[in-house]
Amino acid sequence: MIVATVRMTIQSRKKGEALEILRSRGEQCSANPGCISFHLYGDLLEENVLMIEEVWRDEEDLHLHLRSDEYHKLLLVLEMSIKQPEIRFDTVSTSTGIETIEKARIHAK
């Protein structure tokens, strides 16, 4: 599983346009069978910061996505960024949930 995150700072006057493009892109991305999830976030502490989080089944699906016309739209939005965007691709081999909290709290007693 690969988690792709992009964090960008958009000018106030361009934020509406960027959100429209990213929402549309999210719908298209989510329909892709290799896409496990797509989320678009706004930073509550920094008004013009947007973040995208995509989770992909594997590297092959991610690479197909990165070469797509759909991804080209994200690259166009990144050009609107007033700061260097932060882009990360993290490969996840395992994932846990609340059981990790429960296990840690039991051992702490």
QUIWO-V999274 format. One line per field, one symbol per residue. ss: DSSP state (H for helix, E for strand, - for the rest). phi: phi as a letter, one per 20 degrees, with the letter a starting at -180 (. if undefined). burial: b if it has 9 or more other C-alpha atoms within 8 Angstrom, else e. Layout:
ss = ???
phi = ???
burial = ???
//
This chain:
ss = -EEEEEEEEE-HHHHHHHHHHHHHHHHHHH----EEEEEEEE------EEEEEEEE--HHHHHHHH--HHHHHHHHHH--E----EEEEEE------HHHHHHHHHHH-
phi = .cddccccddggfdfffffffffffffffffffeefaccdcdffecgdedcdcdddgbfffffgffeefgfgfffffffffecffecccdedebbccfgfffffffffe
burial = bbbbbbbbbbbeebbeebeebbbebbebbbeeebbbbbebebbeeeebbbbbbbbbbbbebbeebeeeebbbbbeebbebbeeebeeeeeeeeeeeeeeeeeeeeeeee
//
